[in-house]
């Protein structure tokens, strides 16, 4: 058993002293900014934001083509006085002028591109009357450890460090080689929206099935804060970057994929020459009806800067990706692989040993400015709640299955509370129907059901121990067909989709008559979403969920077999388990934390659903979901908050109410400046100041009201900080303070004012921003691997802990020393293996009954809480007999999945209108 885990995170070393780097800083300047804004306004007539320069493409060009550029500043497109470029050496005018001129010309259509050439001439001109002042470089000593400490003790880096420091770290590491197992890797820098990446280059090769597959090591570098930590952190995560060598999709199915371009500089370079890869996006342009460079890609401007070399055209790159990954001349282009474009024989992920080797290489390269954060040690031996043993002493292999069936049956009986359960199965394949009908009685320990044949369908019945279940199976027919989406592009997408949804709802209403005496669930077999990708928005899943919910029926979906599906029974099992979850037939196992947790504790979880115009119904909405779990309370132990009626309702009813929730168009997310059609069509208004603040205030008002409803008994409030801070700004790390809750602009207050026995625990995972660092377990003998448990620094007053879970028993076991970056003769197939690593869940005990909290509440004589116990409780809530370890505690898991029913439709009117569910 490992007793220590190491996280791939680094912080400024206080022993190093001041950390300043001499850089050159460039500002656009008012004259050039004014001229570029004029060019942009003329080129983009009708733009929602003509005052905001589209500098993303220009930044990408400069980063790739101007030697020495480290990073680009934020908001330089709106204010010419802000820092724009950070470099190690000044970029000469003969480089800067053509790049800016080429970019300016790219804002115009081809027939008007003389404007960019004129701008370049003016930047080069010696005539004072015509010359446009070229920005001048300023020498600046930049403090790369610049920090402000919040009231709560959280160190926050200066805003520019979030983009500047990852680039600086990436270039420092890229200057070094990584050697492992006789293999030497060189790295290039790839700029990212919220950090930087290192990609091993050129890619490695793996021969399999008569084909060559390409892959690279990839390190993502980001800057983050940790609640109450005295120094900010740099996280370095590792993964395998796979490259596409064939695309098993048609051009019109390619929504957008990343392409990295490697090309020599067309002019003499500096110290960083050749260290960066240029980021582009390749996708299908439905307006042009062809493949094109999208999302401000700099690739189409490259031929203007470099007329000597041959650069890839979108169609040629799509047709022959392997030719370009191997290079055409000295230009190389790699399409980043995504599972939607077909199979790949290289498996994702790295095993702990290679992760540890890369981590040690990073640590060495960052000395002495950055030092590794201290290792974490166990804070408890109670890693799991009271779960059924996987192999009970003296019991046969079927004992655990029988105990699980008994638990599920009891939970189902409590959830149904005497009502029959009526289930409609709309199937497309006989195999799926058979698997579902065989798995249901097995899961709850019932004998095979009584079958009743009718003219139109087959019905099975089970009745035992106070539970009555009726399953009616019918062919899905037209219900599972693709939606028919109008092609009238003058109207907003959301309106056209809403019409198709209404049409499917009418079809459903003609096929199904709900049974008023029963709890109703519908299981529908549909094709995988990729099979509907030919026509955007034609996937019927969400339309069917809306249609069933209008009839008062819960819904679950199962995909068609793919012809090689050997796990059909497994998928059928998970279909039924999710049905049980939607019915509320689930509860957390008894914890094993200790006497410090009140016996009548209830759990409350908050989840913020935030959909934009790119959401499943193309209609934006923001909705707070609240779930309450009262273990041992019998029927209704899992409930949700009905904000319209200000009452707690059973979890199944919450789902149906959420499906009917609406939000007025005036309060919807604007979705960005590119959706002009939605503005013209009246679906949403033009952006207005203050809308975001009003939404925050409304979300915080709802949270306060909910806290008042939870005061009747001891409560553990669970929230995902990465999710909820989008509506509750007081959950930003820099706003947190121990045992305090802050709302809006008001001063934070004691959390006990919202409940005498309230505890507040925040969780956070890595998410897309790598907010929580990767980890691996290690011991004194140098061995590395996995470990589950709750980990901390060992400090008594610590409030921040790490929760790590074991690998699911269904995941194949791989040798711990498996090497994918440097395959050995014994492990030549290692690149083909999938390396699965459990993620770390950060747990912050924000509010508990500490000595100070008790004293401030006038309860100084009470026994104070131990924060580690509440972190352990949140950790144990990730475990359940029916599931692999959950990504979040079970109440949060229930709240997040309830968000799947938030499906707003275009044309809503009243704010907060939530009709009663049938």
Number of C-alpha atoms within 10 A of each C-alpha: 10 18 16 17 24 21 23 25 27 23 21 24 18 14 10 12 11 14 17 14 13 13 21 22 25 23 21 23 19 14 14 18 20 15 13 22 19 15 20 22 18 14 20 15 10 10 15 16 14 17 16 16 20 20 18 15 19 22 23 22 23 25 22 28 26 26 26 23 27 27 25 24 20 17 14 21 20 15 19 19 14 17 19 21 25 25 23 18 19 22 22 12 14 12 18 19 20 20 24 21 25 23 26 25 25 21 19 18 11 9 6 12 17 15 18 23 18 14 24 24 17 20 23 19 15 11 9 9 8 12 15 19 16 17 18 15 19 14 15 13 13 17 14 19 23 18 17 16 16 17 12 16 19 23 24 25 21 13 12 15 24 18 23 22 22 26 26 19 23 28 22 13 22 22 13 14 13 16 14 15 10 9 10 12 21 19 27 22 26 25 25 15 7 16 23 27 27 28 26 24 18 18 21 18 15 20 15 14 8 6 11 13 23 25 26 22 23 22 25 23 26 27 26 22 21 19 26 23 18 17 24 25 26 26 24 28 23 21 17 21 21 24 24 25 24 18 19 12 15 11 18 16 18 19 16 17 17 18 23 18 23 23 22 16 16 15 13 10 16 16 11 19 16 17 21 28 26 22 22 23 21 23 22 22 17 11 6 8 10 13 22 19 21 19 13 17 21 24 25 17 17 19 14 16 19 15 10 9 16 14 22 20 13 18 16 12 21 23 13 15 21 20 15 21 23 16 15 14 11 12 17 20 26 25 25 16 22 16 8 13 17 12 13 19 19 24 18 18 19 23 24 24 21 20 21 23 14 21 23 13 16 23 19 14 17 17 13 15 19 23 20 22 17 14 16 19 20 19 21 14 11 18 21 23 21 15 14 14 10 11 12 11 7 7 9 10 11 10 15 17 17 15 14 18 18 16 20 21 22 17 22 22 20 21 26 20 14 14 16 19 21 21 25 20 25 21 24 20 15 9 13 20 18 14 16 23 17 17 20 20 15 15 19 20 18 16 13 15 18 11 14 11 10 8 5 10 12 14 19 17 16 17 14 10 9 14 18 17 18 20 21 20 21 17 18 17 10 11 21 20 16 19 23 18 18 13 9 9 9 10 16 21 25 24 21 19 25 20 17 20 25 16 15 24 22 11 15 18 14 9 10 12 9 18 15 10 10 17 20 23 24 24 20 26 24 24 21 15 13 12 12 17 17 15 14 13 22 21 24 21 24 19 25 24 24 26 24 23 26 20 19 23 25 25 27 18 19 19 18 18 19 10 6 7 10 10 10 20 17 12 19 21 19 17 19 17 19 17 20 18 20 23 24 25 26 26 20 21 19 15 20 17 20 10 8 12 17 12 9 12 16 21 20 25 24 25 25 22 21 19 21 17 21 12 14 21 23 22 29 28 23 21 20 21 25 27 27 28 26 19 19 13 12 13 19 23 20 28 22 26 22 19 17 13 10 11 12 19 19 20 27 25 25 22 28 28 26 24 26 21 22 26 23 18 21 17 18 23 21 23 16 12 12 12 15 16 15 21 17 14 14 14 25 25 17 17 16 10 8 9 15 16 13 13 19 19 18 15 20 20 14 14 18 13 14 19 16 12 16 20 16 11 15 19 24 25 21 24 26 23 24 17 19 21 16 19 25 22 21 23 24 15 22 21 19 22 23 20 21 21 21 19 19 14 9 8 9 16 14 17 23 21 15 19 18 17 19 23 24 20 24 21 26 20 22 16 10 7 16 19 20 23 23 22 26 24 24 22 14 9 6 8 14 22 20 20 20 21 22 30 25 24 17 13 8 10 11 16 24 23 27 30 26 25 25 14 18 14 8 7 10 11 11 13 12 15 13 21 23 28 22 20 18 14 8 7 14 14 18 22 29 18 19 18 23 18 18 19 20 23 23 26 27 26 26 22 25 26 23 19 17 15 21 19 14 12 15 10 15 14 9 12 12 17 17 19 24 25 21 24 27 27 24 26 32 30 23 25 25 22 17 13 11 15 22 17 20 24 24 26 25 28 18 26 25 21 16 24 19 15 22 27 23 25 25 23 16 15 12 12 13 14 16 19 15 13 18 13
